[in-house]
Amino acid sequence: MKLRDKVAIVTGGSRGIGRAACVGLAQAGARVVVNYCSRPDKAQEVVELISERGGEAIGYQADVSKSGEVNEMVTATVDHFGGIDILVNNAGIDPRQTWHEMTEENWDHVLGVNLKGQFLCAKAVYPHMRARGKGKIINVTSVAYFLGFRDLLHYSASKGGIIGLTRALARELGSSNINVNAVAPGAIQTESELEEYPDQEAMARTMAERQCLPQRIRPEDLVGIFVFLASDDSDPITGQTIVVDGGWALH
Ligand SMILES: NC(=O)c1ccc[n+]([C@@H]2O[C@H](COP(=O)([O-])OP(=O)(O)OC[C@H]3O[C@@H](n4cnc5c(N)ncnc54)[C@H](OP(=O)(O)O)[C@@H]3O)[C@@H](O)[C@H]2O)c1
């Protein structure tokens, strides 16, 4: 198992891509903190699923945009599991809004969760990774940065910010043997997407036209890249953004 005895925090680990990351990292041997913000029931489902499969996980509520809550989560992780090796900065929100109706509060909220949240989590885990002599930080961005989606100005900007953060942080942390990389998913068939676009046949046709590869991408399809970036296999790789989108943005 590539991640045996490693400890991972996955922010927004209770649903969608984060849920798949938690289950996938646990399957690879990691002990996992399933972070969530508002739905303890969904986090508990993930903890139970991991436990049924013989893994170890705990749920932890923390709003990633609030430094006090982030610091408490990191302290609780170290108290429970003895350290931190992997951070998957996955929590994100994407409320659709016409750009000129977007308020300052809307902007601050999205940037606060999506971008500041990743900075706060990285800052909080850093001393613990340095103490271990090694660490892996994986930031989840989006093709929205490369493609620039309408009605998602704040979201697209936050996702571009994450790529800048990833590159600058990779330079800051390389000497501490901490790798910082980003994953940019395309259109992923999460529960949220199934609710928002119930006509999945139409969605499949649309995505087949947009992507080089006609298949839909499920959250589980991202597990391989998360495990790779969390494992020793990615030791020489840092500051990179890997796009997992079936060949849509072609970055
Ligand atoms: N789905 C896609 O097609 C797609 C494409 C490109 C990029 N992405 C990115 O991938 C990541 C995951 O997306 P998703 O679609 O899988 O998400 P999702 O299904 O909407 O789930 C969002 C997760 O984030 C948590 N969360 C929300 N606000 C939070 C906060 N302030 N603090 C801590 N946790 C918070 C939620 O917890 P609660 O439910 O408890 O609030 C939930 O676990 C995001 O960064 C997103 O931008 C997704």
The ligand as a MOL file (V3000), in Angstrom:
LIG
                    3D

  0  0  0     0  0            999 V3000
M  V30 BEGIN CTAB
M  V30 COUNTS 48 52 0 0 0
M  V30 BEGIN ATOM
M  V30 1 N -17.5910 18.8430 -9.5430 0
M  V30 2 C -16.9090 19.2900 -10.5850 0
M  V30 3 O -17.2570 19.0450 -11.7450 0
M  V30 4 C -15.6570 20.1050 -10.3620 0
M  V30 5 C -14.9290 20.5390 -11.4730 0
M  V30 6 C -13.7580 21.2650 -11.2710 0
M  V30 7 C -13.3300 21.5410 -9.9870 0
M  V30 8 N -14.0510 21.1090 -8.9290 0 CHG=1
M  V30 9 C -13.5420 21.4330 -7.5930 0
M  V30 10 O -13.4490 20.2490 -6.8240 0
M  V30 11 C -13.7080 20.5330 -5.4520 0
M  V30 12 C -14.8240 19.6390 -4.9650 0
M  V30 13 O -15.9680 19.8770 -5.7630 0
M  V30 14 P -17.2680 18.9520 -5.6710 0
M  V30 15 O -18.1210 19.2900 -6.8390 0
M  V30 16 O -16.8570 17.5540 -5.4240 0 CHG=-1
M  V30 17 O -17.9350 19.5680 -4.3360 0
M  V30 18 P -19.3420 19.2770 -3.6500 0
M  V30 19 O -19.8660 17.9510 -4.0660 0
M  V30 20 O -20.1910 20.4870 -3.8320 0
M  V30 21 O -18.9050 19.2060 -2.1010 0
M  V30 22 C -18.3060 20.3120 -1.5170 0
M  V30 23 C -17.5600 19.8610 -0.2810 0
M  V30 24 O -16.9070 21.0210 0.2830 0
M  V30 25 C -17.3450 21.2090 1.6270 0
M  V30 26 N -17.3300 22.6220 1.9450 0
M  V30 27 C -18.0360 23.6390 1.3840 0
M  V30 28 N -17.7320 24.8050 1.9740 0
M  V30 29 C -16.7970 24.5420 2.9220 0
M  V30 30 C -16.0940 25.3080 3.8730 0
M  V30 31 N -16.2840 26.6400 3.9740 0
M  V30 32 N -15.2340 24.6920 4.7100 0
M  V30 33 C -15.0430 23.3380 4.6460 0
M  V30 34 N -15.6800 22.5450 3.7500 0
M  V30 35 C -16.5400 23.1410 2.9120 0
M  V30 36 C -18.7220 20.5720 1.6800 0
M  V30 37 O -19.0660 20.2500 3.0310 0
M  V30 38 P -20.6080 20.4140 3.5670 0
M  V30 39 O -21.4740 19.6480 2.6150 0
M  V30 40 O -20.5530 19.8570 4.9440 0
M  V30 41 O -20.8960 21.8870 3.5480 0
M  V30 42 C -18.4900 19.3420 0.7950 0
M  V30 43 O -17.8030 18.3400 1.5240 0
M  V30 44 C -14.0180 22.0300 -5.3930 0
M  V30 45 O -12.8600 22.7440 -5.0570 0
M  V30 46 C -14.4540 22.3340 -6.8030 0
M  V30 47 O -14.2640 23.6820 -7.1450 0
M  V30 48 C -15.2090 20.4010 -9.0690 0
M  V30 END ATOM
M  V30 BEGIN BOND
M  V30 1 1 1 2
M  V30 2 2 2 3
M  V30 3 1 2 4
M  V30 4 1 4 5
M  V30 5 2 4 48
M  V30 6 2 5 6
M  V30 7 1 6 7
M  V30 8 2 7 8
M  V30 9 1 8 9
M  V30 10 1 8 48
M  V30 11 1 9 10
M  V30 12 1 9 46
M  V30 13 1 10 11
M  V30 14 1 11 12
M  V30 15 1 11 44
M  V30 16 1 12 13
M  V30 17 1 13 14
M  V30 18 2 14 15
M  V30 19 1 14 16
M  V30 20 1 14 17
M  V30 21 1 17 18
M  V30 22 2 18 19
M  V30 23 1 18 20
M  V30 24 1 18 21
M  V30 25 1 21 22
M  V30 26 1 22 23
M  V30 27 1 23 24
M  V30 28 1 23 42
M  V30 29 1 24 25
M  V30 30 1 25 26
M  V30 31 1 25 36
M  V30 32 1 26 27
M  V30 33 1 26 35
M  V30 34 2 27 28
M  V30 35 1 28 29
M  V30 36 1 29 30
M  V30 37 2 29 35
M  V30 38 1 30 31
M  V30 39 2 30 32
M  V30 40 1 32 33
M  V30 41 2 33 34
M  V30 42 1 34 35
M  V30 43 1 36 37
M  V30 44 1 36 42
M  V30 45 1 37 38
M  V30 46 2 38 39
M  V30 47 1 38 40
M  V30 48 1 38 41
M  V30 49 1 42 43
M  V30 50 1 44 45
M  V30 51 1 44 46
M  V30 52 1 46 47
M  V30 END BOND
M  V30 END CTAB
M  END
